[in-house]
Each structure stands twice: as C-alpha cells, then as structure tokens.
C-alpha cells in the first residue's frame, strides 16, 4: 500500500518524465532543422541587400562572409533567428535554393 504522499510523489515523477520526453523531442526537431539548414545552399553572388526587412548589420555581415548554406549563415555572429527567417522567406519567394549533397 502506498501512502498518500507516495502517490503524489509518483505523480510528480510521471509528470517530470513526460516533460523530459517533450524537451527531448523538441531538441531532436531542432537538430533536424539545423541539418536541413546545412543542406540549403545559398547563391554565391547573392546580394543580401535584396532581402526586405533584413537589418543593415545583417546585410553587411552576410555580404562580407558570403555563407554557402543557410546553416553557415545562422552561425555568423549577430545573425538572428529572425534574420534567417527573413532570408528563408526571400529564398522561397524568389530563388529556390538547391539541396547540398554530402
């Protein structure tokens, strides 16, 4: 027989395990998304000033570094997730980036 406090403890443990499982799933999705970014090639002569809404700082950094993939762009210091989202929207509207083969 489990005391009332033991039942509550078991419920807390079950809840924490469920939360851990959700966190792990979320992390797996994030890893997969990063892999997809690394496979999305960017045009070599792309002018990032064309991307509407992109900050001047982001435009300058991207034009300076000339990343080969969206993944590389996302790892440039000062390039925010919002900047990557704008870049992806721009690419979907105009150029279709090619998948980089490993």
C-alpha positions as CSV (number, residue, x, y, z in Angstrom):
1,X,0.0,0.0,0.0
2,X,1.3,3.4,-1.0
3,X,0.8,6.3,1.4
4,X,-0.9,9.5,0.0
5,X,2.4,11.3,-0.1
6,X,3.8,8.4,-2.1
7,X,1.0,8.7,-4.7
8,X,1.7,12.4,-5.1
9,X,5.4,11.7,-5.5
10,X,4.7,9.1,-8.2
11,X,2.5,11.7,-10.0
12,X,5.3,14.3,-9.8
13,X,7.8,11.8,-11.2
14,X,5.5,10.8,-14.0
15,X,4.9,14.5,-14.9
16,X,8.6,15.2,-14.9
17,X,9.3,12.3,-17.1
18,X,6.6,13.5,-19.5
19,X,8.2,17.0,-19.5
20,X,11.6,15.5,-20.1
21,X,10.3,13.5,-23.1
22,X,8.7,16.6,-24.6
23,X,12.0,18.5,-24.1
24,X,14.0,15.7,-25.8
25,X,11.5,15.6,-28.7
26,X,11.8,19.4,-29.1
27,X,15.6,19.1,-29.1
28,X,15.5,16.4,-31.8
29,X,13.4,18.6,-34.0
30,X,15.8,21.5,-33.6
31,X,18.8,19.3,-34.6
32,X,16.9,18.1,-37.6
33,X,16.0,21.7,-38.6
34,X,19.7,22.6,-38.3
35,X,20.6,19.7,-40.6
36,X,18.1,20.9,-43.1
37,X,19.6,24.4,-42.9
38,X,23.1,23.0,-43.6
39,X,21.7,21.4,-46.8
40,X,20.1,24.6,-48.2
41,X,22.7,26.2,-50.5
42,X,22.8,29.9,-51.0
43,X,23.6,31.5,-54.3
44,X,27.3,32.5,-54.4
45,X,26.8,36.0,-55.8
46,X,23.7,36.8,-53.7
47,X,23.3,40.4,-52.6
48,X,21.7,40.3,-49.2
49,X,20.6,43.9,-49.5
50,X,17.7,42.5,-51.6
51,X,16.2,40.8,-48.6
52,X,13.4,43.1,-47.4
53,X,13.3,43.7,-43.7
54,X,16.9,42.5,-43.1
55,X,18.8,44.9,-40.8
56,X,21.7,46.8,-42.4
57,X,24.1,45.0,-39.9
58,X,22.8,41.6,-41.1
59,X,23.1,42.6,-44.7
60,X,26.7,43.7,-44.2
61,X,27.7,40.6,-42.3
62,X,26.1,38.2,-44.8
63,X,27.6,40.1,-47.8
64,X,31.0,40.1,-46.1
65,X,31.0,36.4,-45.1
66,X,29.2,35.0,-48.2
67,X,27.9,31.9,-46.5
68,X,27.5,28.8,-48.7
69,X,24.4,27.5,-46.8
70,X,21.6,28.8,-44.6
71,X,23.3,26.8,-41.7
72,X,26.5,28.7,-42.1
73,X,24.6,32.0,-42.2
74,X,22.8,31.1,-39.0
75,X,26.2,30.6,-37.2
76,X,27.5,34.1,-38.1
77,X,27.8,36.3,-35.0
78,X,24.9,38.8,-35.0
79,X,22.7,36.9,-37.4
80,X,19.5,36.4,-35.5
81,X,16.8,33.7,-36.0
82,X,14.6,36.4,-37.3
83,X,17.2,37.3,-40.0
84,X,17.3,33.6,-41.0
85,X,13.5,33.5,-41.2
86,X,13.5,36.6,-43.5
87,X,16.2,35.0,-45.6
88,X,14.2,31.8,-46.0
89,X,11.1,33.7,-46.9
90,X,13.0,35.6,-49.5
91,X,14.5,32.5,-51.0
92,X,11.1,30.7,-51.1
93,X,9.6,33.7,-52.9
94,X,12.3,34.1,-55.5
95,X,15.2,31.7,-55.8
96,X,14.7,28.1,-54.8
97,X,17.9,27.1,-53.0
98,X,19.4,23.8,-54.1
99,X,19.9,20.9,-51.7
100,X,23.6,20.5,-51.0
101,X,24.7,16.9,-51.2
102,X,27.0,15.5,-48.6
